[in-house]
Amino acid sequence: MRRRLGAAAIAVLLAMIVRATPAAALDLFARHEVTVQFATADGKAMANAEVRVFAPGAPNRPALTGHTDSEGKFQFAADRDGWWRAEAHAGDEVARATVRVGGQEQKEEPLSPYLVIGALAVLLVVGIGLRMLRARGRRRPKDGGGPSGGR
């Protein structure tokens, strides 16, 4: 019964994640989310245009493909830093964009796993030590004398 409830809870959680981002695929390795908006030479949005995205270091092989939305926007997940290139084709119109992903900005680093494990180990040792002191304080003397001293 518990196993079924756990599986159902996981399924509901996954459905909520997928429902929250219907247009974007779940990419666990992506470090950046990039949005590019394409327009024709006269400034009109390139709606439903075919898009090819090229990763840094691979200019001849598309890393991914897709279509723009009604506003000419295309969103993709970039898994590495560098210059990404995107091309949109709609009829005889072609639009190109180059985007620098990453760069020199200072990123907030997460806590080191060694620091977290060390802090947890210290808390565990302190907790065990306090527990031992409390247990030692509860021991009764073995001399047989109670509160009156055995008399």
C-alpha positions in Angstrom: 0.0 0.0 0.0 2.8 2.4 0.9 4.7 1.6 -2.2 1.6 2.4 -4.3 1.1 5.7 -2.5 4.8 6.6 -3.0 4.6 5.8 -6.7 1.4 7.8 -7.1 3.0 10.8 -5.3 6.0 10.7 -7.7 3.8 10.5 -10.7 1.8 13.5 -9.5 5.0 15.4 -8.9 6.4 14.6 -12.3 3.1 15.6 -13.9 3.2 18.9 -12.1 6.7 19.6 -13.4 5.8 18.7 -17.0 2.6 20.8 -16.8 4.4 23.8 -15.4 6.7 23.9 -18.5 4.7 22.6 -21.4 6.7 24.3 -24.2 10.2 23.5 -22.8 11.8 20.1 -22.5 13.2 19.2 -19.1 17.0 19.3 -19.5 18.9 18.3 -16.4 22.3 19.3 -17.8 21.4 22.7 -19.1 23.1 25.6 -17.4 21.4 28.5 -19.3 18.0 29.1 -20.8 18.2 31.2 -24.0 15.4 33.0 -25.8 15.9 34.4 -29.3 13.3 36.4 -31.2 13.4 36.4 -35.0 11.9 39.0 -37.3 11.9 39.7 -41.1 13.8 42.6 -42.6 10.7 44.8 -42.3 10.3 44.0 -38.6 7.5 41.5 -38.6 7.7 38.5 -36.3 8.7 35.2 -38.0 5.9 33.1 -36.7 6.2 29.3 -37.0 9.6 29.5 -38.7 11.9 26.5 -38.7 14.8 27.0 -36.4 18.2 25.3 -36.3 20.6 26.0 -33.4 24.3 25.3 -33.6 26.4 24.8 -30.5 29.9 26.3 -29.9 32.6 24.3 -31.7 30.1 22.5 -34.0 29.1 25.1 -36.7 28.0 22.5 -39.3 25.8 20.2 -37.2 22.6 21.5 -35.6 22.5 20.8 -31.9 18.7 21.1 -32.0 15.8 22.1 -34.2 12.3 23.4 -33.7 9.8 26.2 -34.6 9.2 29.7 -33.4 6.0 30.6 -31.6 3.5 33.2 -32.8 5.7 36.1 -31.7 8.8 34.7 -33.5 10.4 33.6 -30.2 12.4 30.4 -29.8 13.7 29.1 -26.5 16.4 26.5 -25.9 18.6 25.2 -23.2 22.3 25.7 -23.5 24.5 23.1 -21.8 27.8 25.0 -22.2 29.2 28.5 -22.4 30.3 30.0 -25.7 28.9 31.5 -28.9 25.6 29.8 -30.0 24.2 30.4 -33.4 20.6 30.1 -34.5 18.9 30.4 -37.9 15.2 30.8 -38.6 13.8 29.9 -42.1 10.3 31.0 -43.1 9.6 30.8 -46.9 12.3 32.8 -48.6 13.2 34.8 -45.4 16.2 33.8 -43.4 17.2 35.3 -40.0 20.4 34.6 -38.1 21.3 35.3 -34.5 24.5 34.8 -32.5 24.3 34.7 -28.7 27.1 34.6 -26.2 26.1 32.2 -23.4 27.9 32.5 -20.1 30.8 34.9 -19.7 32.6 36.8 -17.0 29.6 37.4 -14.6 30.2 36.2 -11.1 28.1 33.2 -10.3 26.9 32.4 -6.8 28.5 29.1 -5.9 26.5 26.6 -3.9 27.7 25.3 -0.6 30.5 22.8 -0.9 29.4 19.2 -0.2 32.4 18.8 2.1 31.3 21.8 4.2 27.8 20.4 4.5 29.0 16.9 5.4 31.5 18.3 7.9 28.8 20.4 9.6 26.5 17.4 9.8 29.3 15.3 11.3 30.0 17.9 14.0 26.3 18.1 14.8 26.1 14.3 15.1 29.1 14.2 17.4 27.7 16.9 19.6 24.3 15.2 19.8 25.9 11.9 20.7 28.0 13.6 23.4 25.1 15.3 24.9 23.1 12.1 24.9 25.9 10.3 26.7 26.2 13.1 29.4 22.5 12.9 30.0 22.6 9.1 30.3 25.5 9.3 32.8 23.6 11.9 34.9 20.6 9.6 35.2 22.6 6.6 36.6 21.8 5.8 40.2 24.6 5.2 42.7 25.3 1.5 43.4 26.1 1.9 47.1 22.5 0.9 47.9 21.9 4.1 49.8 18.9 5.9 48.7 18.0 9.5 49.5 18.5 8.9 53.2 22.1 7.5 52.8 21.1 3.9 53.6 20.3 4.4 57.3 
